[in-house]
């Protein structure tokens, strides 16, 4: 039996980086000796390839009807569009200012948020994308850009993205959490570690839906950012939590807040991000997602989708609430087509 009437994974990477040849050039062939920071440094320079064969297998295996594709870390808008054209009933995609980031990375231009927003505006004007993400646009990781933001600097950049989202009436994603392997720094996404910054943005743009990528939990077992994300979502009607890397107890924590509840949660697993599941018997939680430095990068397709569905399936809640979390909220917020009316509990 499927877990819900219509299941949407709202956070999927259907592309994979062809890192092997570059590592071999550096004399690195043993994955256990390749550090996550090495891979993170290479990813934006690598060619990505279509990994949808594995994704479609997992979707069929676990009863997932649709995925929202995220371009990130050098992944291509064009490849996601190609997947949408080939599988129109399976995939929709978010837009990323990749061209601007690539030019900034190569030193062809000085990266600015204004330039990134011009690219987002062009992409969204095609009508082919349903939102902006993963996370807010960020300057490329070069020696020249290794400078920690002030809050004012970054907030003013975020406002520019919100203007574009408001113009096109689409949701935006704000990244939160860390997979614990790839380094996420203040010089790229300072709001990642300060979900409370988004309170001002949410209040200034109440008509723009904001989804916290990972809802504060991308890896590890520390839930301080989850608490912060829940508080922001509870205080602002336009803020939502992506929950696919939550273990069961974290779902209950969000559901217990009457200003969050099932209507503010969206399932999304970060499928394709190479984050393995750790098991620590007798601990709480007993299993959780995290990249472990001493193990090196993983070379297989981690089954994040299966683990995540197991966590959410343990919830003792009404099926109508489950239907919202697993697909109904995404259909409403992203304005996705659904052929039958009155299949999801109204929340507006």
C-alpha positions in Angstrom: 0.0 0.0 0.0 1.3 3.5 -0.9 1.9 5.8 2.0 -0.4 8.5 0.5 -2.7 9.3 -2.3 -0.1 11.2 -4.3 3.5 11.2 -3.2 5.9 14.0 -4.2 9.6 14.1 -3.2 10.1 17.8 -3.1 13.9 17.7 -3.1 15.7 15.5 -5.6 18.9 15.7 -7.6 18.6 13.7 -10.7 22.1 14.5 -11.9 25.4 13.1 -10.7 28.9 14.5 -11.0 31.4 12.6 -13.1 34.2 13.0 -10.6 36.2 9.8 -11.2 38.5 11.1 -14.1 39.4 14.2 -12.1 40.3 12.3 -9.0 42.4 9.8 -11.0 44.3 12.7 -12.5 45.2 13.6 -8.9 46.3 10.1 -8.1 43.2 9.4 -6.0 41.5 6.1 -6.8 40.5 4.8 -3.4 37.2 6.4 -2.3 38.2 6.0 1.4 41.1 8.4 0.8 39.0 11.1 -1.0 37.8 13.7 1.4 34.4 15.4 1.1 36.0 18.8 0.9 38.0 17.6 -2.1 34.8 16.6 -3.9 33.0 19.8 -2.8 35.9 21.8 -4.3 35.6 19.9 -7.6 31.8 19.7 -8.1 31.2 23.1 -9.5 33.8 22.4 -12.2 32.6 18.9 -13.2 30.2 17.8 -15.9 27.0 16.3 -14.6 25.2 13.3 -16.2 21.7 12.0 -16.2 21.1 9.8 -13.1 17.4 9.3 -13.7 17.6 5.6 -14.3 18.3 5.0 -10.6 15.8 7.7 -9.6 13.0 6.2 -11.6 13.8 2.8 -10.1 13.5 4.1 -6.6 10.3 6.0 -7.4 8.6 2.9 -8.7 10.0 0.8 -5.8 8.7 3.1 -3.1 5.5 4.5 -4.8 6.7 8.0 -5.4 4.6 9.7 -8.1 6.5 12.9 -8.8 9.8 14.7 -7.9 10.7 18.3 -7.8 14.2 18.5 -9.4 16.8 20.8 -7.8 19.9 22.0 -9.7 22.7 22.6 -7.3 26.5 22.6 -7.1 27.1 22.7 -10.8 24.0 20.8 -11.9 22.3 22.0 -15.1 19.0 23.6 -15.6 19.0 22.3 -19.2 19.4 18.6 -18.1 16.5 19.0 -15.7 14.3 20.5 -18.5 15.2 17.6 -20.7 14.1 15.2 -18.0 10.8 17.1 -17.6 10.2 16.8 -21.4 10.8 13.1 -21.3 8.8 12.4 -18.2 6.2 15.2 -18.0 4.1 13.4 -15.4 7.1 12.6 -13.2 9.2 15.7 -12.9 9.0 19.5 -12.4 12.0 21.6 -11.7 13.3 24.6 -9.8 15.5 27.3 -11.5 19.1 28.1 -10.5 21.3 31.0 -11.7 23.9 28.6 -12.9 25.2 30.6 -15.9 26.0 33.5 -13.7 27.7 31.3 -11.1 29.8 29.6 -13.8 31.0 32.8 -15.3 31.9 34.1 -11.8 33.7 30.9 -11.1 35.8 31.2 -14.3 36.5 34.9 -13.6 34.6 36.0 -16.7 32.4 38.4 -14.7 32.2 39.6 -11.1 29.4 37.7 -9.5 26.5 39.9 -8.2 23.1 39.0 -6.9 21.7 41.5 -9.5 23.2 39.4 -12.3 21.9 36.2 -10.7 18.4 37.6 -10.4 18.4 38.7 -14.1 19.1 35.1 -15.0 16.4 33.8 -12.7 14.0 36.3 -14.2 14.8 35.0 -17.7 14.4 31.4 -16.7 11.1 31.9 -14.8 9.7 34.0 -17.7 9.8 30.8 -19.8 7.1 29.3 -17.6 9.0 26.0 -17.4 10.1 26.3 -13.8 7.9 26.1 -10.7 10.2 27.9 -8.2 13.8 29.0 -7.2 16.3 26.7 -5.5 18.1 24.8 -4.1 18.7 27.5 -1.5 19.1 31.1 -2.4 21.7 32.1 -5.1 25.2 32.4 -3.7 28.5 33.8 -5.0 30.9 31.2 -6.3 33.5 29.7 -4.1 36.7 31.4 -5.3 39.7 32.9 -3.4 38.3 36.4 -4.2 34.9 35.6 -2.7 36.1 34.1 0.6 34.7 36.9 2.7 32.2 36.5 5.4 29.0 38.4 4.9 27.5 40.9 7.2 23.8 40.2 7.9 22.8 43.4 6.2 24.7 42.5 3.0 23.1 39.1 2.7 19.6 40.2 3.7 19.7 42.9 0.9 20.8 40.2 -1.5 17.9 37.9 -0.4 15.4 40.7 -0.9 16.4 40.9 -4.6 15.6 37.2 -5.0 12.3 37.7 -3.2 11.4 40.5 -5.7 11.9 38.0 -8.6 9.8 35.3 -6.9 7.1 37.8 -6.1 7.0 39.0 -9.8 6.6 35.4 -11.0 4.5 34.2 -8.1 6.7 31.2 -7.3 8.1 29.8 -4.0 11.7 30.2 -3.0 13.9 27.8 -1.0 16.3 28.7 1.9 18.9 26.1 2.7 19.4 25.0 6.3 21.6 22.4 7.9 24.7 20.5 6.7 25.3 17.0 5.5 28.4 17.0 7.8 30.8 16.2 5.0 30.6 18.8 2.4 31.6 22.1 4.1 28.8 24.7 4.1 30.3 28.1 5.0 29.2 31.6 6.1 30.9 32.9 3.0 28.2 31.3 0.8 25.0 30.7 2.8 25.1 32.5 6.1 21.3 32.3 6.4 21.8 28.5 6.4 22.9 28.8 10.1 20.4 31.5 11.0 16.9 30.6 10.0 15.7 33.4 12.2 17.0 35.9 9.6 14.1 34.8 7.4 11.6 36.3 9.8 12.1 39.7 8.2 12.0 38.4 4.7 8.8 36.4 5.3 7.1 39.5 6.9 8.2 41.8 4.0 7.0 39.3 1.3 4.0 37.6 2.8 2.7 36.5 -0.6 5.9 34.5 -1.4 6.0 31.0 -0.1 9.4 30.2 1.6 10.4 26.6 2.1 13.3 25.7 4.4 15.4 23.1 2.6 15.7 20.2 5.1 13.7 22.0 7.8 17.0 22.5 9.7 18.1 18.9 9.4 20.4 17.8 6.6 22.8 15.7 8.6 23.9 14.7 12.0 21.7 14.4 15.1 21.8 18.0 16.4 18.3 19.5 16.2 18.9 23.1 17.2 18.3 24.4 13.7 15.1 22.3 13.5 13.8 24.1 16.5 14.6 27.5 15.0 12.9 26.6 11.7 9.8 25.4 13.4 9.6 28.7 15.3 9.9 30.7 12.1 7.3 28.6 10.3 4.9 28.9 13.3 5.2 32.7 13.3 4.8 33.2 9.5 2.0 31.8 7.4 4.1 31.7 4.2 7.0 29.6 5.7 7.1 25.8 5.2 9.4 23.0 6.3 10.9 20.3 4.1 11.0 17.2 6.3 12.5 14.3 4.4 15.6 14.0 6.5 13.7 14.2 9.8 13.6 11.1 11.9 10.1 10.2 13.3 10.4 12.2 16.5 11.2 15.4 14.6 8.0 15.1 12.7 6.1 15.0 16.0 7.9 18.0 17.2 6.7 20.1 14.2 3.2 18.5 14.2 2.8 19.4 17.9 2.9 23.1 17.2 -0.7 24.3 16.3 0.7 27.0 14.0 2.7 24.4 12.0 0.9 21.1 11.9 0.6 18.9 8.8 -0.3 21.9 6.5 3.3 23.3 6.8 5.3 20.2 6.1 6.6 18.9 2.8 8.3 15.6 2.3 11.6 15.8 0.4 14.6 13.5 0.7 17.6 15.2 -1.0 17.8 12.1 -3.1 21.0 12.0 -5.1 23.1 14.0 -2.7 25.2 11.1 -1.5 24.3 11.3 2.1 24.4 7.8 3.7 22.3 6.7 6.7 24.2 6.0 9.9 23.0 3.4 12.5 24.0 3.7 16.1 22.2 1.1 18.1 20.8 2.1 21.4 21.2 5.9 20.7 18.5 8.4 20.1 17.9 8.7 17.2 19.1 5.2 16.3 19.5 6.1 12.6 20.1 9.4 10.9 21.6 10.9 7.8 25.3 12.0 7.9 28.4 12.0 5.8 31.3 10.6 7.9 34.8 12.0 7.2 36.8 8.9 8.1 34.7 6.7 5.8 35.4 8.9 2.7 32.9 9.5 -0.1 30.3 6.8 -0.9 30.3 5.2 -4.3 26.8 3.7 -4.3 23.3 5.2 -4.5 22.4 5.7 -0.8 18.8 4.6 -0.1 17.7 7.8 1.5 14.1 7.5 0.0 13.5 4.1 1.7 14.8 5.3 5.1 12.8 8.5 5.0 9.6 6.7 4.1 10.1 4.4 7.0 10.5 7.3 9.4 7.3 9.1 8.2 5.3 5.9 8.1 5.7 5.5 11.8 3.5 8.6 12.4 0.2 7.8 14.1 -1.8 10.6 12.4 -4.8 10.8 10.2 -4.4 9.8 6.6 -5.7 13.2 5.5 -2.8 14.8 7.4 -0.4 12.3 5.8 -1.7 13.1 2.4 -0.9 16.8 2.9 2.7 16.1 4.1 3.4 13.7 1.3 2.0 15.6 -1.6 -1.0 17.8 -1.0 1.0 20.8 0.3 3.4 20.7 -2.6 0.6 20.6 -5.1 -0.9 23.7 -3.4 2.2 25.7 -2.9 3.9 24.9 -6.2 0.6 25.1 -8.1 1.0 21.7 -9.7 -1.7 20.1 -11.8 -3.8 17.4 -10.2 -6.6 15.9 -12.1 -9.1 15.3 -9.3 -10.6 17.9 -7.0 -11.3 17.6 -3.2 -8.7 14.9 -2.6 -6.8 16.9 0.0 -7.9 18.5 3.3 -8.4 22.3 2.7 -6.0 24.4 4.8 -6.6 27.9 3.4 
